[in-house]
Amino acid sequence: MDTKPMKILVIEDDISDCKDFINCIKKRKDIELVGITDSDIEALRMVKVKHPEGIVLDLELNNSLEGNIDSFEFLSKLKKTNLNFEPIIIVTTHVKSKRTYEILHREGVDLILYKEQSTYSCDLVLNRFISFRKNEPNKTIKELQEEKKEIEERISCYISKELELIGIPSKMVGWDYIHDGILQLIKDEKSEENVFEFLKFKYKKSNKTITNGITNAITHAWKQSPIEDLLENYTARINPERGVPTPTELIYYYRDKVKEMI
C-alpha cells in the first residue's frame, strides 16, 4: 500500500484552473504538488528533476509564454527522455475528438478527461491518479468497471487505427469480427477458448460465416491498399502461394502488435 503522497506535476495555462488544483491539493493528504507551469518546455525540466508520479497535462497551452500551444510536442519529447520511471499522464481538454484521443493514447496518455463534462473537477482528476496506483485499496465496483471500460476503449482505439492503416474499413462485416477477436485475446490472455468459438457465440453465426467475413476483409485490403502501406504495417511473413494472411494469422499478429503498444 502506498502511504506517501502521490507527487503530481500540473501543466496548465488557465490561471483559474491552476488555482483550483492548488486549493484542492492543499486539502488532501494523498497528493503532493511538486510543480505547476504553463510551459511544456519548463515541464520537461521539472519531470527530470522532480520525478512526478503523475502529470496533469492541459492539451491546449494557448496562453503559454514559452513553448508550444499544444502538448503533443511535450508527449513526443517525454517518450524520448531516458527516465527510470514512467509517470501516469492524464490529459485535460476542451477538445472532443475521437481522432485526437486516439493520437494521445498512442503517445502514451493514460486517461483523457473532457473539461466540459458536468462531472469534471480538479478532485475528479486527482482521484483518477490515486486509482491508477497499483496497490490502491478498496476500489468500488463502479470504479473497477469504469477503469476496465477505459482500458478497453484504449485498446479498441489501437486496433481500429491498425486496421485502418492496412485498409480494412469499419463498414465491412469482417471488421467487427477481426476487431472483437483481437480485443478478446488481449482482454483474456489465459482463456483456452478458441477465438473463433468466442466470435461464433457472440454473433450467433457459423464458423464459416465468420471466417468468410474476415477473409473478405483481408482480400479487400490486399487488393485495394498500396503495397507500401501493407509492407510497412503488416510485417509478418505471408505464404507466397496465398499472397494474403489467413484470418488466424491476421488476428494473432495484431494481438501481439497491439499488446506491445499498451
C-alpha positions in Angstrom: 0.0 0.0 0.0 1.3 3.5 -0.9 1.4 5.7 2.3 3.4 8.5 0.8 1.5 11.3 -1.0 1.5 10.9 -4.8 3.7 13.5 -6.4 1.8 15.4 -9.1 3.1 17.9 -11.7 0.4 20.2 -13.3 0.9 21.7 -16.8 -1.9 24.2 -17.2 -2.1 27.7 -18.7 -5.5 28.7 -17.3 -4.9 30.7 -14.1 -8.3 29.7 -12.6 -7.7 26.0 -13.2 -4.2 26.4 -11.6 -5.7 27.9 -8.5 -8.3 25.2 -8.3 -5.6 22.5 -8.4 -3.5 24.3 -5.8 -6.6 24.7 -3.5 -7.7 21.1 -4.0 -4.3 19.6 -3.3 -3.9 21.7 -0.1 -7.0 20.0 1.3 -5.6 16.5 0.6 -3.1 14.3 2.3 -2.7 11.8 -0.6 -1.4 14.2 -3.2 1.7 16.4 -3.2 2.1 19.2 -5.8 5.7 19.2 -6.9 5.3 21.8 -9.6 2.9 23.9 -11.8 3.7 25.5 -15.1 2.1 26.8 -18.3 5.2 25.8 -20.4 5.8 22.4 -21.9 9.5 23.2 -22.1 9.7 24.0 -18.4 7.5 21.0 -17.6 10.1 18.6 -19.2 12.8 20.1 -17.0 10.6 19.6 -13.9 9.9 16.0 -14.8 13.6 15.3 -14.9 14.3 17.0 -11.6 11.1 16.4 -9.6 10.2 12.9 -10.7 6.4 13.2 -10.5 4.4 10.0 -10.3 1.6 11.7 -12.2 1.3 14.6 -14.7 -1.8 16.7 -15.3 -1.4 17.9 -18.9 -3.7 20.5 -20.4 -3.9 19.8 -24.2 -4.2 23.5 -25.2 -1.5 25.8 -23.8 -2.6 28.9 -25.8 -1.5 31.3 -23.1 1.9 29.9 -22.5 4.7 32.4 -22.9 7.3 29.7 -23.6 6.9 26.6 -25.6 4.2 25.1 -27.8 0.5 25.9 -27.9 -0.4 22.3 -27.7 1.0 19.4 -25.7 1.8 16.9 -28.4 5.5 18.1 -28.6 5.8 17.5 -24.8 4.5 14.0 -25.1 6.9 13.2 -28.0 9.9 14.6 -26.1 8.9 12.8 -22.9 8.9 9.4 -24.7 12.4 10.1 -25.9 13.7 11.0 -22.5 15.5 8.3 -20.7 13.6 8.3 -17.4 14.0 5.5 -14.9 10.3 5.8 -14.1 7.0 6.1 -16.1 4.7 8.9 -14.9 0.9 8.5 -15.2 -0.4 11.1 -17.6 -3.9 12.5 -17.5 -4.8 15.0 -20.3 -7.5 17.6 -19.6 -9.0 19.3 -22.6 -11.9 21.2 -24.1 -11.5 19.2 -27.3 -13.8 16.3 -28.0 -12.4 14.5 -31.0 -12.1 10.7 -31.3 -9.2 11.2 -33.7 -7.3 13.4 -31.3 -7.9 11.0 -28.4 -6.6 8.1 -30.5 -3.4 10.0 -31.2 -3.0 10.9 -27.5 -3.3 7.3 -26.4 -0.8 6.3 -29.0 1.6 8.9 -27.4 1.3 7.2 -24.1 -1.5 9.1 -22.4 -3.2 7.0 -19.7 -6.5 8.9 -19.5 -8.3 11.9 -21.2 -10.8 14.0 -19.3 -13.1 16.3 -21.1 -13.4 19.6 -19.3 -16.9 20.4 -20.4 -18.4 17.3 -18.9 -20.7 18.0 -15.9 -18.7 15.8 -13.5 -15.3 17.3 -14.3 -13.4 18.9 -11.4 -9.9 19.0 -10.0 -10.8 16.4 -7.4 -12.0 14.1 -10.2 -8.6 14.4 -11.9 -6.7 13.8 -8.6 -8.9 10.8 -7.7 -8.2 9.2 -11.0 -4.5 9.5 -10.3 -4.9 7.7 -7.0 -7.0 5.0 -8.7 -4.1 4.3 -11.1 -1.8 3.4 -8.2 -1.2 -0.3 -8.5 -1.8 -1.0 -4.8 -4.7 1.3 -4.4 -7.1 -0.5 -1.9 -10.8 -0.8 -1.7 -11.9 0.2 -5.2 -15.6 0.2 -5.6 -17.3 -2.0 -8.2 -18.2 1.1 -10.1 -14.6 2.4 -10.2 -13.3 -1.0 -11.3 -15.9 -1.1 -14.1 -15.0 2.4 -15.2 -11.3 1.5 -15.2 -12.0 -1.6 -17.2 -14.1 0.3 -19.7 -11.3 2.9 -20.2 -8.7 0.3 -20.8 -10.9 -1.5 -23.3 -11.6 1.8 -25.1 -7.9 2.5 -25.3 -7.2 -1.0 -26.8 -10.1 -0.6 -29.2 -8.6 2.7 -30.5 -5.2 1.0 -31.2 -6.9 -1.9 -33.0 -9.1 0.5 -35.1 -6.1 2.5 -36.1 -4.0 -0.5 -37.1 -6.8 -1.9 -39.3 -7.3 1.5 -40.9 -3.6 1.6 -41.8 -3.9 -1.6 -43.9 -7.2 -0.6 -45.5 -9.8 -2.6 -43.6 -12.7 -0.2 -43.2 -15.1 -0.4 -40.3 -18.1 -0.6 -42.7 -17.1 -4.2 -43.6 -18.7 -7.0 -41.8 -15.4 -8.7 -41.3 -14.0 -5.7 -39.4 -16.2 -6.4 -36.4 -15.1 -10.0 -36.3 -11.4 -9.0 -36.5 -11.7 -6.2 -34.0 -13.6 -8.2 -31.4 -11.4 -11.2 -31.9 -8.2 -9.2 -31.2 -9.8 -7.4 -28.3 -10.9 -10.7 -26.7 -7.5 -12.3 -27.0 -5.9 -9.2 -25.3 -8.5 -9.0 -22.6 -8.5 -12.7 -21.7 -5.0 -14.0 -22.3 -5.4 -17.0 -20.1 -8.6 -18.3 -21.8 -8.2 -21.5 -23.6 -11.3 -20.8 -25.7 -10.7 -20.6 -29.4 -11.2 -17.1 -30.6 -13.5 -18.2 -33.4 -15.7 -20.1 -30.9 -15.9 -16.8 -29.0 -17.0 -14.9 -32.1 -19.4 -17.7 -33.1 -21.1 -17.4 -29.7 -21.1 -13.6 -29.6 -22.5 -13.1 -33.1 -24.6 -16.3 -33.3 -23.1 -17.0 -36.7 -21.4 -20.2 -38.0 -17.7 -20.5 -38.2 -17.9 -20.5 -41.9 -19.8 -17.1 -41.9 -17.3 -15.5 -39.6 -14.2 -16.9 -41.4 -15.6 -15.8 -44.8 -16.3 -12.3 -43.4 -12.7 -11.9 -42.1 -11.3 -13.4 -45.4 -13.3 -10.9 -47.5 -12.0 -8.0 -45.4 -8.4 -9.3 -45.8 -8.8 -9.8 -49.5 -10.2 -6.3 -49.9 -7.3 -4.8 -48.1 -4.6 -6.7 -50.0 -6.3 -5.8 -53.3 -7.1 -2.1 -52.7 -4.3 -0.9 -50.4 -0.9 0.3 -51.7 1.7 -2.4 -51.3 3.9 0.1 -49.4 1.3 0.5 -46.7 0.8 -3.2 -46.4 4.6 -3.9 -46.1 5.1 -1.1 -43.6 2.2 -2.0 -41.3 1.9 -5.8 -41.6 5.4 -7.2 -41.2 4.6 -10.9 -40.5 5.6 -13.5 -43.1 2.9 -14.4 -45.6 2.7 -17.7 -47.5 3.7 -16.6 -51.1 1.3 -19.2 -52.5 -1.7 -17.4 -50.8 -0.4 -13.9 -51.0 -2.5 -12.8 -48.0 -2.6 -13.7 -44.3 -5.2 -16.2 -43.1 -7.8 -15.0 -40.6 -6.0 -16.7 -37.8 -2.6 -15.2 -38.8 -4.0 -11.7 -39.0 -5.9 -11.8 -35.7 -2.9 -13.2 -33.7 -0.4 -10.8 -35.4 -2.4 -7.8 -34.3 -3.0 -9.3 -30.9 0.8 -9.3 -30.4 1.3 -6.0 -32.1 -1.3 -4.1 -30.0 -0.1 -5.7 -26.8 3.3 -4.1 -27.3 1.6 -0.7 -27.7 -0.5 -0.7 -24.5 
